[in-house]
Amino acid sequence: MEYDIHIECAACDCGMTETQVGGVNANGQWTEYRESKCHECDGSGIVYVGREVYDSLADLKADYPESFAQNLVTKEWN
Ligand SMILES: [Zn+2]
């Protein structure tokens, strides 16, 4: 069976990344965390791995334990 496989983005937390910025101004040193949209997954939190063929869902999950896969025949998400 053919599956479209997606996995959680490893580069961010739910599509957002936190970057620490800082510097020195008249009040002294400052640091701030800025949230921005993740570039790896375009803010979706999920990355498309590709289309692969597996005999069963168990085989797919053995390769991608944390994946979301859509069965292209049944259109079912697993
Ligand atoms: Zn991401």
N, CA, C, O and the ligand as a Tripos MOL2 file, in Angstrom:
@<TRIPOS>MOLECULE
protein
  313   311    79     0     0
PROTEIN
NO_CHARGES

@<TRIPOS>ATOM
      1 N           0.8280   -1.1980    0.0000 N.3       1 MET1
      2 CA          0.0000    0.0000    0.0000 C.3       1 MET1
      3 C           0.8650    1.2510    0.0000 C.2       1 MET1
      4 O           1.9670    1.2590    0.5490 O.2       1 MET1
      5 N           0.3550    2.3050   -0.6190 N.am      2 GLU2
      6 CA          1.1080    3.5510   -0.6970 C.3       2 GLU2
      7 C           0.6610    4.5110    0.3930 C.2       2 GLU2
      8 O          -0.5320    4.6790    0.6470 O.2       2 GLU2
      9 N           1.6300    5.1310    1.0230 N.am      3 TYR3
     10 CA          1.3210    6.0760    2.0940 C.3       3 TYR3
     11 C           2.0400    7.4010    1.8470 C.2       3 TYR3
     12 O           3.1800    7.4280    1.3820 O.2       3 TYR3
     13 N           1.3580    8.4840    2.1630 N.am      4 ASP4
     14 CA          1.9950    9.8010    2.2530 C.3       4 ASP4
     15 C           2.4160    9.9740    3.7010 C.2       4 ASP4
     16 O           1.5770    9.9340    4.6010 O.2       4 ASP4
     17 N           3.7060   10.1650    3.9330 N.am      5 ILE5
     18 CA          4.2070   10.1640    5.3020 C.3       5 ILE5
     19 C           4.6250   11.5660    5.7590 C.2       5 ILE5
     20 O           5.3370   12.2850    5.0570 O.2       5 ILE5
     21 N           4.1620   11.9240    6.9490 N.am      6 HIS6
     22 CA          4.5210   13.2010    7.5610 C.3       6 HIS6
     23 C           5.0590   12.9150    8.9590 C.2       6 HIS6
     24 O           4.6040   11.9830    9.6220 O.2       6 HIS6
     25 N           6.0110   13.7030    9.4010 N.am      7 ILE7
     26 CA          6.4940   13.5690   10.7750 C.3       7 ILE7
     27 C           6.5050   14.9410   11.4440 C.2       7 ILE7
     28 O           6.4840   15.9790   10.7840 O.2       7 ILE7
     29 N           6.5380   14.9080   12.7780 N.am      8 GLU8
     30 CA          6.6150   16.1620   13.5120 C.3       8 GLU8
     31 C           7.9470   16.8400   13.2150 C.2       8 GLU8
     32 O           8.9850   16.1830   13.1460 O.2       8 GLU8
     33 N           7.9100   18.1340   13.0430 N.am      9 CYS9
     34 CA          9.1190   18.8870   12.7540 C.3       9 CYS9
     35 C          10.0640   18.8510   13.9500 C.2       9 CYS9
     36 O           9.6610   19.1360   15.0780 O.2       9 CYS9
     37 N          11.3210   18.4990   13.6970 N.am     10 ALA10
     38 CA         12.2920   18.3930   14.7840 C.3      10 ALA10
     39 C          12.8880   19.7510   15.1400 C.2      10 ALA10
     40 O          13.5230   19.9070   16.1830 O.2      10 ALA10
     41 N          12.6760   20.7340   14.2590 N.am     11 ALA11
     42 CA         13.3450   22.0180   14.4380 C.3      11 ALA11
     43 C          12.5490   23.0010   15.2870 C.2      11 ALA11
     44 O          13.0580   24.0650   15.6400 O.2      11 ALA11
     45 N          11.3050   22.6580   15.6180 N.am     12 CYS12
     46 CA         10.4860   23.6390   16.3060 C.3      12 CYS12
     47 C           9.4820   22.9770   17.2360 C.2      12 CYS12
     48 O           9.4400   21.7530   17.3620 O.2      12 CYS12
     49 N           8.6870   23.7960   17.8750 N.am     13 ASP13
     50 CA          7.6370   23.3400   18.7610 C.3      13 ASP13
     51 C           6.3110   23.8310   18.1890 C.2      13 ASP13
     52 O           5.9770   25.0080   18.3220 O.2      13 ASP13
     53 N           5.5730   22.9580   17.5690 N.am     14 CYS14
     54 CA          4.2770   23.3120   16.9730 C.3      14 CYS14
     55 C           4.3620   24.4430   15.9500 C.2      14 CYS14
     56 O           3.4540   25.2690   15.8500 O.2      14 CYS14
     57 N           5.4470   24.4730   15.1990 N.am     15 GLY15
     58 CA          5.5400   25.4490   14.1200 C.3      15 GLY15
     59 C           6.2130   26.7680   14.4760 C.2      15 GLY15
     60 O           6.4910   27.5890   13.6020 O.2      15 GLY15
     61 N           6.4760   26.9680   15.7860 N.am     16 MET16
     62 CA          7.1110   28.2090   16.1980 C.3      16 MET16
     63 C           8.5100   27.9310   16.7520 C.2      16 MET16
     64 O           8.7270   26.9430   17.4540 O.2      16 MET16
     65 N           9.4390   28.8040   16.4300 N.am     17 THR17
     66 CA         10.7680   28.6940   17.0210 C.3      17 THR17
     67 C          11.0400   29.9250   17.8710 C.2      17 THR17
     68 O          10.5600   31.0190   17.5740 O.2      17 THR17
     69 N          11.8000   29.7350   18.9130 N.am     18 GLU18
     70 CA         12.1460   30.8300   19.8010 C.3      18 GLU18
     71 C          13.6090   31.1880   19.5820 C.2      18 GLU18
     72 O          14.4940   30.3340   19.6450 O.2      18 GLU18
     73 N          13.8380   32.4450   19.3280 N.am     19 THR19
     74 CA         15.2020   32.8980   19.1440 C.3      19 THR19
     75 C          15.5340   33.8970   20.2340 C.2      19 THR19
     76 O          14.7590   34.8060   20.5300 O.2      19 THR19
     77 N          16.7030   33.7050   20.8240 N.am     20 GLN20
     78 CA         17.1230   34.6450   21.8600 C.3      20 GLN20
     79 C          17.8970   35.7830   21.2190 C.2      20 GLN20
     80 O          18.8840   35.5640   20.5160 O.2      20 GLN20
     81 N          17.4400   36.9930   21.4700 N.am     21 VAL21
     82 CA         18.1520   38.1650   20.9630 C.3      21 VAL21
     83 C          18.5560   39.0190   22.1620 C.2      21 VAL21
     84 O          17.9520   38.9300   23.2310 O.2      21 VAL21
     85 N          19.5580   39.8280   21.9780 N.am     22 GLY22
     86 CA         19.9810   40.6470   23.1070 C.3      22 GLY22
     87 C          20.9960   41.6870   22.6810 C.2      22 GLY22
     88 O          21.4390   41.7210   21.5320 O.2      22 GLY22
     89 N          21.3490   42.5210   23.6160 N.am     23 GLY23
     90 CA         22.3260   43.5490   23.3290 C.3      23 GLY23
     91 C          22.4880   44.4300   24.5460 C.2      23 GLY23
     92 O          22.0890   44.0760   25.6560 O.2      23 GLY23
     93 N          23.0710   45.5610   24.3180 N.am     24 VAL24
     94 CA         23.2670   46.5090   25.4090 C.3      24 VAL24
     95 C          22.6930   47.8480   24.9770 C.2      24 VAL24
     96 O          22.9770   48.3300   23.8800 O.2      24 VAL24
     97 N          21.8840   48.4460   25.8460 N.am     25 ASN25
     98 CA         21.4060   49.7930   25.5620 C.3      25 ASN25
     99 C          21.6530   50.6830   26.7740 C.2      25 ASN25
    100 O          22.4180   50.3200   27.6670 O.2      25 ASN25
    101 N          21.0200   51.8240   26.8070 N.am     26 ALA26
    102 CA         21.2580   52.7860   27.8840 C.3      26 ALA26
    103 C          20.9360   52.2100   29.2610 C.2      26 ALA26
    104 O          21.5220   52.6210   30.2630 O.2      26 ALA26
    105 N          20.0080   51.2650   29.3070 N.am     27 ASN27
    106 CA         19.6280   50.6650   30.5840 C.3      27 ASN27
    107 C          20.4890   49.4600   30.9670 C.2      27 ASN27
    108 O          20.2920   48.8540   32.0200 O.2      27 ASN27
    109 N          21.4250   49.1290   30.1180 N.am     28 GLY28
    110 CA         22.2740   47.9750   30.4060 C.3      28 GLY28
    111 C          22.0230   46.8530   29.4280 C.2      28 GLY28
    112 O          21.5790   47.0560   28.2980 O.2      28 GLY28
    113 N          22.3280   45.6460   29.9120 N.am     29 GLN29
    114 CA         22.1840   44.4990   29.0270 C.3      29 GLN29
    115 C          20.7440   44.0030   28.9990 C.2      29 GLN29
    116 O          20.0520   44.0110   30.0170 O.2      29 GLN29
    117 N          20.3070   43.5750   27.8340 N.am     30 TRP30
    118 CA         18.9570   43.0510   27.7320 C.3      30 TRP30
    119 C          18.9350   41.7760   26.8920 C.2      30 TRP30
    120 O          19.7100   41.6190   25.9490 O.2      30 TRP30
    121 N          18.0510   40.8920   27.2500 N.am     31 THR31
    122 CA         17.8090   39.7100   26.4130 C.3      31 THR31
    123 C          16.3090   39.5340   26.2510 C.2      31 THR31
    124 O          15.5270   39.8820   27.1370 O.2      31 THR31
    125 N          15.9320   39.0050   25.1400 N.am     32 GLU32
    126 CA         14.5280   38.8540   24.8350 C.3      32 GLU32
    127 C          14.3470   37.6020   23.9700 C.2      32 GLU32
    128 O          15.2060   37.2700   23.1530 O.2      32 GLU32
    129 N          13.2410   36.9280   24.1590 N.am     33 TYR33
    130 CA         12.9320   35.7770   23.3110 C.3      33 TYR33
    131 C          11.8970   36.1890   22.2840 C.2      33 TYR33
    132 O          10.8430   36.7290   22.6200 O.2      33 TYR33
    133 N          12.2090   35.9290   21.0460 N.am     34 ARG34
    134 CA         11.2510   36.2740   19.9920 C.3      34 ARG34
    135 C          10.7690   35.0100   19.3150 C.2      34 ARG34
    136 O          11.5610   34.1570   18.9150 O.2      34 ARG34
    137 N           9.4750   34.9050   19.1950 N.am     35 GLU35
    138 CA          8.9030   33.7500   18.5080 C.3      35 GLU35
    139 C           8.7610   34.0610   17.0320 C.2      35 GLU35
    140 O           8.3260   35.1470   16.6500 O.2      35 GLU35
    141 N           9.1290   33.1090   16.2200 N.am     36 SER36
    142 CA          8.9270   33.2990   14.7970 C.3      36 SER36
    143 C           8.5080   31.9860   14.1680 C.2      36 SER36
    144 O           8.6870   30.9120   14.7420 O.2      36 SER36
    145 N           7.9550   32.0940   12.9940 N.am     37 LYS37
    146 CA          7.4730   30.9190   12.2910 C.3      37 LYS37
    147 C           8.6590   30.0710   11.8510 C.2      37 LYS37
    148 O           9.6480   30.5850   11.3300 O.2      37 LYS37
    149 N           8.5440   28.7710   12.0670 N.am     38 CYS38
    150 CA          9.6240   27.8660   11.7040 C.3      38 CYS38
    151 C           9.7760   27.7780   10.1830 C.2      38 CYS38
    152 O           8.7930   27.6290    9.4560 O.2      38 CYS38
    153 N          11.0290   27.8730    9.7150 N.am     39 HIS39
    154 CA         11.2590   27.8170    8.2680 C.3      39 HIS39
    155 C          11.2730   26.3910    7.7350 C.2      39 HIS39
    156 O          10.9960   26.1470    6.5600 O.2      39 HIS39
    157 N          11.6020   25.4510    8.6250 N.am     40 GLU40
    158 CA         11.6780   24.0450    8.2010 C.3      40 GLU40
    159 C          10.3130   23.5200    7.7610 C.2      40 GLU40
    160 O          10.1930   22.8180    6.7570 O.2      40 GLU40
    161 N           9.2840   23.8790    8.5390 N.am     41 CYS41
    162 CA          7.9600   23.3150    8.2640 C.3      41 CYS41
    163 C           6.9630   24.4010    7.8740 C.2      41 CYS41
    164 O           5.7720   24.1210    7.7390 O.2      41 CYS41
    165 N           7.4330   25.6390    7.6910 N.am     42 ASP42
    166 CA          6.5850   26.7590    7.3170 C.3      42 ASP42
    167 C           5.4720   26.9960    8.3360 C.2      42 ASP42
    168 O           4.3620   27.3940    7.9820 O.2      42 ASP42
    169 N           5.7890   26.7450    9.6040 N.am     43 GLY43
    170 CA          4.8420   27.0530   10.6680 C.3      43 GLY43
    171 C           3.7800   26.0040   10.9210 C.2      43 GLY43
    172 O           2.9050   26.1950   11.7660 O.2      43 GLY43
    173 N           3.8470   24.9060   10.2020 N.am     44 SER44
    174 CA          2.8050   23.8840   10.3710 C.3      44 SER44
    175 C           3.1420   22.9030   11.4900 C.2      44 SER44
    176 O           2.2500   22.2440   12.0240 O.2      44 SER44
    177 N           4.4270   22.7990   11.8510 N.am     45 GLY45
    178 CA          4.8450   21.8430   12.8770 C.3      45 GLY45
    179 C           5.0180   20.4290   12.3530 C.2      45 GLY45
    180 O           5.4100   19.5230   13.0870 O.2      45 GLY45
    181 N           4.7220   20.2550   11.0830 N.am     46 ILE46
    182 CA          4.7790   18.9230   10.4790 C.3      46 ILE46
    183 C           5.5430   18.9850    9.1550 C.2      46 ILE46
    184 O           5.3670   19.9050    8.3570 O.2      46 ILE46
    185 N           6.3800   18.0000    8.9520 N.am     47 VAL47
    186 CA          7.1910   17.9700    7.7380 C.3      47 VAL47
    187 C           6.7980   16.7720    6.8740 C.2      47 VAL47
    188 O           6.6140   15.6620    7.3740 O.2      47 VAL47
    189 N           6.6760   17.0140    5.6010 N.am     48 TYR48
    190 CA          6.3380   15.9420    4.6740 C.3      48 TYR48
    191 C           7.5950   15.1520    4.3370 C.2      48 TYR48
    192 O           8.5830   15.7140    3.8620 O.2      48 TYR48
    193 N           7.5530   13.8500    4.5840 N.am     49 VAL49
    194 CA          8.7220   13.0060    4.3300 C.3      49 VAL49
    195 C           8.7290   12.4970    2.8900 C.2      49 VAL49
    196 O           9.7550   12.5260    2.2100 O.2      49 VAL49
    197 N           7.5710   12.0330    2.4450 N.am     50 GLY50
    198 CA          7.5090   11.5310    1.0810 C.3      50 GLY50
    199 C           6.4870   10.4310    0.9550 C.2      50 GLY50
    200 O           5.7680   10.1070    1.9000 O.2      50 GLY50
    201 N           6.4390    9.8660   -0.2260 N.am     51 ARG51
    202 CA          5.4780    8.8120   -0.5190 C.3      51 ARG51
    203 C           6.2260    7.4830   -0.5660 C.2      51 ARG51
    204 O           7.1850    7.3190   -1.3200 O.2      51 ARG51
    205 N           5.7690    6.5420    0.2520 N.am     52 GLU52
    206 CA          6.4590    5.2550    0.2830 C.3      52 GLU52
    207 C           5.4590    4.1100    0.3000 C.2      52 GLU52
    208 O           4.2960    4.2710    0.6700 O.2      52 GLU52
    209 N           5.9410    2.9710   -0.1050 N.am     53 VAL53
    210 CA          5.0950    1.7770   -0.1650 C.3      53 VAL53
    211 C           5.4550    0.8270    0.9740 C.2      53 VAL53
    212 O           6.6150    0.4540    1.1490 O.2      53 VAL53
    213 N           4.4390    0.4440    1.7400 N.am     54 TYR54
    214 CA          4.6180   -0.5270    2.8170 C.3      54 TYR54
    215 C           3.5510   -1.6100    2.7170 C.2      54 TYR54
    216 O           2.4340   -1.3680    2.2590 O.2      54 TYR54
    217 N           3.9220   -2.8050    3.1570 N.am     55 ASP55
    218 CA          2.9600   -3.9090    3.1580 C.3      55 ASP55
    219 C           1.8620   -3.6760    4.1760 C.2      55 ASP55
    220 O           0.7030   -4.0250    3.9520 O.2      55 ASP55
    221 N           2.2460   -3.0730    5.3160 N.am     56 SER56
    222 CA          1.2540   -2.8300    6.3570 C.3      56 SER56
    223 C           1.6260   -1.5760    7.1310 C.2      56 SER56
    224 O           2.7460   -1.0730    7.0440 O.2      56 SER56
    225 N           0.6560   -1.0900    7.8880 N.am     57 LEU57
    226 CA          0.8890    0.0930    8.7070 C.3      57 LEU57
    227 C           1.9440   -0.1900    9.7770 C.2      57 LEU57
    228 O           2.7000    0.7030   10.1600 O.2      57 LEU57
    229 N           1.9910   -1.4260   10.2560 N.am     58 ALA58
    230 CA          2.9750   -1.7990   11.2790 C.3      58 ALA58
    231 C           4.3960   -1.6340   10.7560 C.2      58 ALA58
    232 O           5.2900   -1.1990   11.4820 O.2      58 ALA58
    233 N           4.5940   -1.9870    9.4890 N.am     59 ASP59
    234 CA          5.9260   -1.8220    8.8840 C.3      59 ASP59
    235 C           6.3020   -0.3510    8.7920 C.2      59 ASP59
    236 O           7.4470    0.0280    9.0420 O.2      59 ASP59
    237 N           5.3170    0.4780    8.4290 N.am     60 LEU60
    238 CA          5.5520    1.9170    8.3390 C.3      60 LEU60
    239 C           5.9280    2.4920    9.7030 C.2      60 LEU60
    240 O           6.8730    3.2700    9.8280 O.2      60 LEU60
    241 N           5.1600    2.0890   10.7270 N.am     61 LYS61
    242 CA          5.4010    2.6150   12.0760 C.3      61 LYS61
    243 C           6.7370    2.1290   12.6450 C.2      61 LYS61
    244 O           7.3050    2.7560   13.5380 O.2      61 LYS61
    245 N           7.2250    1.0140   12.1220 N.am     62 ALA62
    246 CA          8.5360    0.5310   12.5660 C.3      62 ALA62
    247 C           9.6250    1.4810   12.0810 C.2      62 ALA62
    248 O          10.6140    1.7140   12.7760 O.2      62 ALA62
    249 N           9.4320    2.0260   10.8800 N.am     63 ASP63
    250 CA         10.3990    2.9740   10.3290 C.3      63 ASP63
    251 C          10.1780    4.3920   10.8560 C.2      63 ASP63
    252 O          11.1360    5.1230   11.1090 O.2      63 ASP63
    253 N           8.9040    4.7770   11.0200 N.am     64 TYR64
    254 CA          8.5570    6.1310   11.4710 C.3      64 TYR64
    255 C           7.6010    6.0410   12.6520 C.2      64 TYR64
    256 O           6.3890    6.1730   12.4800 O.2      64 TYR64
    257 N           8.1400    5.8140   13.8620 N.am     65 PRO65
    258 CA          7.2600    5.6000   15.0270 C.3      65 PRO65
    259 C           6.3610    6.7960   15.3470 C.2      65 PRO65
    260 O           5.2450    6.6120   15.8320 O.2      65 PRO65
    261 N           6.8320    8.0200   15.0810 N.am     66 GLU66
    262 CA          6.0670    9.2080   15.4460 C.3      66 GLU66
    263 C           5.4190    9.8570   14.2320 C.2      66 GLU66
    264 O           5.2550   11.0760   14.1930 O.2      66 GLU66
    265 N           5.0590    9.0720   13.2670 N.am     67 SER67
    266 CA          4.5980    9.6550   12.0110 C.3      67 SER67
    267 C           3.0810    9.7720   11.9270 C.2      67 SER67
    268 O           2.3400    9.1440   12.6840 O.2      67 SER67
    269 N           2.6540   10.5910   10.9890 N.am     68 PHE68
    270 CA          1.2620   10.6600   10.5710 C.3      68 PHE68
    271 C           1.2670   10.2460    9.1110 C.2      68 PHE68
    272 O           1.9280   10.8740    8.2830 O.2      68 PHE68
    273 N           0.5390    9.2000    8.8000 N.am     69 ALA69
    274 CA          0.5700    8.7170    7.4250 C.3      69 ALA69
    275 C          -0.8290    8.5960    6.8720 C.2      69 ALA69
    276 O          -1.7580    8.1550    7.5480 O.2      69 ALA69
    277 N          -0.9540    9.0010    5.6180 N.am     70 GLN70
    278 CA         -2.2460    8.8460    4.9630 C.3      70 GLN70
    279 C          -2.1680    7.7010    3.9620 C.2      70 GLN70
    280 O          -1.3370    7.7030    3.0540 O.2      70 GLN70
    281 N          -3.0320    6.7450    4.1420 N.am     71 ASN71
    282 CA         -3.1670    5.6500    3.1890 C.3      71 ASN71
    283 C          -3.8110    6.2000    1.9240 C.2      71 ASN71
    284 O          -4.9350    6.7000    1.9680 O.2      71 ASN71
    285 N          -3.1130    6.1110    0.8010 N.am     72 LEU72
    286 CA         -3.5990    6.7590   -0.4110 C.3      72 LEU72
    287 C          -4.7600    6.0150   -1.0540 C.2      72 LEU72
    288 O          -5.4420    6.5580   -1.9240 O.2      72 LEU72
    289 N          -4.9850    4.7930   -0.6370 N.am     73 VAL73
    290 CA         -6.1130    4.0360   -1.1760 C.3      73 VAL73
    291 C          -7.3900    4.3400   -0.3930 C.2      73 VAL73
    292 O          -8.4350    4.6440   -0.9670 O.2      73 VAL73
    293 N          -7.2740    4.2480    0.9530 N.am     74 THR74
    294 CA         -8.4680    4.4560    1.7830 C.3      74 THR74
    295 C          -8.6390    5.9110    2.2090 C.2      74 THR74
    296 O          -9.6900    6.2890    2.7260 O.2      74 THR74
    297 N          -7.5940    6.7380    1.9880 N.am     75 LYS75
    298 CA         -7.5500    8.1460    2.4310 C.3      75 LYS75
    299 C          -7.6080    8.2730    3.9500 C.2      75 LYS75
    300 O          -7.9210    9.3350    4.4880 O.2      75 LYS75
    301 N          -7.3070    7.1880    4.6180 N.am     76 GLU76
    302 CA         -7.3720    7.1670    6.0740 C.3      76 GLU76
    303 C          -6.0480    7.6390    6.6780 C.2      76 GLU76
    304 O          -4.9680    7.2950    6.1970 O.2      76 GLU76
    305 N          -6.1610    8.4410    7.7520 N.am     77 TRP77
    306 CA         -4.9590    8.9190    8.4570 C.3      77 TRP77
    307 C          -4.6420    8.0120    9.6270 C.2      77 TRP77
    308 O          -5.5350    7.5950   10.3630 O.2      77 TRP77
    309 N          -3.3810    7.7120    9.7910 N.am     78 ASN78
    310 CA         -2.9520    6.8480   10.8860 C.3      78 ASN78
    311 C          -1.8490    7.5040   11.6830 C.2      78 ASN78
    312 O          -1.3580    6.9230   12.6510 O.2      78 ASN78
    313 ZN          9.1890   23.3880   12.2500 Zn       79 ZN79
@<TRIPOS>BOND
     1     1     2 1
     2     2     3 1
     3     3     4 2
     4     3     5 am
     5     5     6 1
     6     6     7 1
     7     7     8 2
     8     7     9 am
     9     9    10 1
    10    10    11 1
    11    11    12 2
    12    11    13 am
    13    13    14 1
    14    14    15 1
    15    15    16 2
    16    15    17 am
    17    17    18 1
    18    18    19 1
    19    19    20 2
    20    19    21 am
    21    21    22 1
    22    22    23 1
    23    23    24 2
    24    23    25 am
    25    25    26 1
    26    26    27 1
    27    27    28 2
    28    27    29 am
    29    29    30 1
    30    30    31 1
    31    31    32 2
    32    31    33 am
    33    33    34 1
    34    34    35 1
    35    35    36 2
    36    35    37 am
    37    37    38 1
    38    38    39 1
    39    39    40 2
    40    39    41 am
    41    41    42 1
    42    42    43 1
    43    43    44 2
    44    43    45 am
    45    45    46 1
    46    46    47 1
    47    47    48 2
    48    47    49 am
    49    49    50 1
    50    50    51 1
    51    51    52 2
    52    51    53 am
    53    53    54 1
    54    54    55 1
    55    55    56 2
    56    55    57 am
    57    57    58 1
    58    58    59 1
    59    59    60 2
    60    59    61 am
    61    61    62 1
    62    62    63 1
    63    63    64 2
    64    63    65 am
    65    65    66 1
    66    66    67 1
    67    67    68 2
    68    67    69 am
    69    69    70 1
    70    70    71 1
    71    71    72 2
    72    71    73 am
    73    73    74 1
    74    74    75 1
    75    75    76 2
    76    75    77 am
    77    77    78 1
    78    78    79 1
    79    79    80 2
    80    79    81 am
    81    81    82 1
    82    82    83 1
    83    83    84 2
    84    83    85 am
    85    85    86 1
    86    86    87 1
    87    87    88 2
    88    87    89 am
    89    89    90 1
    90    90    91 1
    91    91    92 2
    92    91    93 am
    93    93    94 1
    94    94    95 1
    95    95    96 2
    96    95    97 am
    97    97    98 1
    98    98    99 1
    99    99   100 2
   100    99   101 am
   101   101   102 1
   102   102   103 1
   103   103   104 2
   104   103   105 am
   105   105   106 1
   106   106   107 1
   107   107   108 2
   108   107   109 am
   109   109   110 1
   110   110   111 1
   111   111   112 2
   112   111   113 am
   113   113   114 1
   114   114   115 1
   115   115   116 2
   116   115   117 am
   117   117   118 1
   118   118   119 1
   119   119   120 2
   120   119   121 am
   121   121   122 1
   122   122   123 1
   123   123   124 2
   124   123   125 am
   125   125   126 1
   126   126   127 1
   127   127   128 2
   128   127   129 am
   129   129   130 1
   130   130   131 1
   131   131   132 2
   132   131   133 am
   133   133   134 1
   134   134   135 1
   135   135   136 2
   136   135   137 am
   137   137   138 1
   138   138   139 1
   139   139   140 2
   140   139   141 am
   141   141   142 1
   142   142   143 1
   143   143   144 2
   144   143   145 am
   145   145   146 1
   146   146   147 1
   147   147   148 2
   148   147   149 am
   149   149   150 1
   150   150   151 1
   151   151   152 2
   152   151   153 am
   153   153   154 1
   154   154   155 1
   155   155   156 2
   156   155   157 am
   157   157   158 1
   158   158   159 1
   159   159   160 2
   160   159   161 am
   161   161   162 1
   162   162   163 1
   163   163   164 2
   164   163   165 am
   165   165   166 1
   166   166   167 1
   167   167   168 2
   168   167   169 am
   169   169   170 1
   170   170   171 1
   171   171   172 2
   172   171   173 am
   173   173   174 1
   174   174   175 1
   175   175   176 2
   176   175   177 am
   177   177   178 1
   178   178   179 1
   179   179   180 2
   180   179   181 am
   181   181   182 1
   182   182   183 1
   183   183   184 2
   184   183   185 am
   185   185   186 1
   186   186   187 1
   187   187   188 2
   188   187   189 am
   189   189   190 1
   190   190   191 1
   191   191   192 2
   192   191   193 am
   193   193   194 1
   194   194   195 1
   195   195   196 2
   196   195   197 am
   197   197   198 1
   198   198   199 1
   199   199   200 2
   200   199   201 am
   201   201   202 1
   202   202   203 1
   203   203   204 2
   204   203   205 am
   205   205   206 1
   206   206   207 1
   207   207   208 2
   208   207   209 am
   209   209   210 1
   210   210   211 1
   211   211   212 2
   212   211   213 am
   213   213   214 1
   214   214   215 1
   215   215   216 2
   216   215   217 am
   217   217   218 1
   218   218   219 1
   219   219   220 2
   220   219   221 am
   221   221   222 1
   222   222   223 1
   223   223   224 2
   224   223   225 am
   225   225   226 1
   226   226   227 1
   227   227   228 2
   228   227   229 am
   229   229   230 1
   230   230   231 1
   231   231   232 2
   232   231   233 am
   233   233   234 1
   234   234   235 1
   235   235   236 2
   236   235   237 am
   237   237   238 1
   238   238   239 1
   239   239   240 2
   240   239   241 am
   241   241   242 1
   242   242   243 1
   243   243   244 2
   244   243   245 am
   245   245   246 1
   246   246   247 1
   247   247   248 2
   248   247   249 am
   249   249   250 1
   250   250   251 1
   251   251   252 2
   252   251   253 am
   253   253   254 1
   254   254   255 1
   255   255   256 2
   256   255   257 am
   257   257   258 1
   258   258   259 1
   259   259   260 2
   260   259   261 am
   261   261   262 1
   262   262   263 1
   263   263   264 2
   264   263   265 am
   265   265   266 1
   266   266   267 1
   267   267   268 2
   268   267   269 am
   269   269   270 1
   270   270   271 1
   271   271   272 2
   272   271   273 am
   273   273   274 1
   274   274   275 1
   275   275   276 2
   276   275   277 am
   277   277   278 1
   278   278   279 1
   279   279   280 2
   280   279   281 am
   281   281   282 1
   282   282   283 1
   283   283   284 2
   284   283   285 am
   285   285   286 1
   286   286   287 1
   287   287   288 2
   288   287   289 am
   289   289   290 1
   290   290   291 1
   291   291   292 2
   292   291   293 am
   293   293   294 1
   294   294   295 1
   295   295   296 2
   296   295   297 am
   297   297   298 1
   298   298   299 1
   299   299   300 2
   300   299   301 am
   301   301   302 1
   302   302   303 1
   303   303   304 2
   304   303   305 am
   305   305   306 1
   306   306   307 1
   307   307   308 2
   308   307   309 am
   309   309   310 1
   310   310   311 1
   311   311   312 2
@<TRIPOS>SUBSTRUCTURE
     1 MET1         2 RESIDUE 1 A MET
     2 GLU2         6 RESIDUE 1 A GLU
     3 TYR3        10 RESIDUE 1 A TYR
     4 ASP4        14 RESIDUE 1 A ASP
     5 ILE5        18 RESIDUE 1 A ILE
     6 HIS6        22 RESIDUE 1 A HIS
     7 ILE7        26 RESIDUE 1 A ILE
     8 GLU8        30 RESIDUE 1 A GLU
     9 CYS9        34 RESIDUE 1 A CYS
    10 ALA10       38 RESIDUE 1 A ALA
    11 ALA11       42 RESIDUE 1 A ALA
    12 CYS12       46 RESIDUE 1 A CYS
    13 ASP13       50 RESIDUE 1 A ASP
    14 CYS14       54 RESIDUE 1 A CYS
    15 GLY15       58 RESIDUE 1 A GLY
    16 MET16       62 RESIDUE 1 A MET
    17 THR17       66 RESIDUE 1 A THR
    18 GLU18       70 RESIDUE 1 A GLU
    19 THR19       74 RESIDUE 1 A THR
    20 GLN20       78 RESIDUE 1 A GLN
    21 VAL21       82 RESIDUE 1 A VAL
    22 GLY22       86 RESIDUE 1 A GLY
    23 GLY23       90 RESIDUE 1 A GLY
    24 VAL24       94 RESIDUE 1 A VAL
    25 ASN25       98 RESIDUE 1 A ASN
    26 ALA26      102 RESIDUE 1 A ALA
    27 ASN27      106 RESIDUE 1 A ASN
    28 GLY28      110 RESIDUE 1 A GLY
    29 GLN29      114 RESIDUE 1 A GLN
    30 TRP30      118 RESIDUE 1 A TRP
    31 THR31      122 RESIDUE 1 A THR
    32 GLU32      126 RESIDUE 1 A GLU
    33 TYR33      130 RESIDUE 1 A TYR
    34 ARG34      134 RESIDUE 1 A ARG
    35 GLU35      138 RESIDUE 1 A GLU
    36 SER36      142 RESIDUE 1 A SER
    37 LYS37      146 RESIDUE 1 A LYS
    38 CYS38      150 RESIDUE 1 A CYS
    39 HIS39      154 RESIDUE 1 A HIS
    40 GLU40      158 RESIDUE 1 A GLU
    41 CYS41      162 RESIDUE 1 A CYS
    42 ASP42      166 RESIDUE 1 A ASP
    43 GLY43      170 RESIDUE 1 A GLY
    44 SER44      174 RESIDUE 1 A SER
    45 GLY45      178 RESIDUE 1 A GLY
    46 ILE46      182 RESIDUE 1 A ILE
    47 VAL47      186 RESIDUE 1 A VAL
    48 TYR48      190 RESIDUE 1 A TYR
    49 VAL49      194 RESIDUE 1 A VAL
    50 GLY50      198 RESIDUE 1 A GLY
    51 ARG51      202 RESIDUE 1 A ARG
    52 GLU52      206 RESIDUE 1 A GLU
    53 VAL53      210 RESIDUE 1 A VAL
    54 TYR54      214 RESIDUE 1 A TYR
    55 ASP55      218 RESIDUE 1 A ASP
    56 SER56      222 RESIDUE 1 A SER
    57 LEU57      226 RESIDUE 1 A LEU
    58 ALA58      230 RESIDUE 1 A ALA
    59 ASP59      234 RESIDUE 1 A ASP
    60 LEU60      238 RESIDUE 1 A LEU
    61 LYS61      242 RESIDUE 1 A LYS
    62 ALA62      246 RESIDUE 1 A ALA
    63 ASP63      250 RESIDUE 1 A ASP
    64 TYR64      254 RESIDUE 1 A TYR
    65 PRO65      258 RESIDUE 1 A PRO
    66 GLU66      262 RESIDUE 1 A GLU
    67 SER67      266 RESIDUE 1 A SER
    68 PHE68      270 RESIDUE 1 A PHE
    69 ALA69      274 RESIDUE 1 A ALA
    70 GLN70      278 RESIDUE 1 A GLN
    71 ASN71      282 RESIDUE 1 A ASN
    72 LEU72      286 RESIDUE 1 A LEU
    73 VAL73      290 RESIDUE 1 A VAL
    74 THR74      294 RESIDUE 1 A THR
    75 LYS75      298 RESIDUE 1 A LYS
    76 GLU76      302 RESIDUE 1 A GLU
    77 TRP77      306 RESIDUE 1 A TRP
    78 ASN78      310 RESIDUE 1 A ASN
    79 ZN79       313 GROUP 0 **** ****
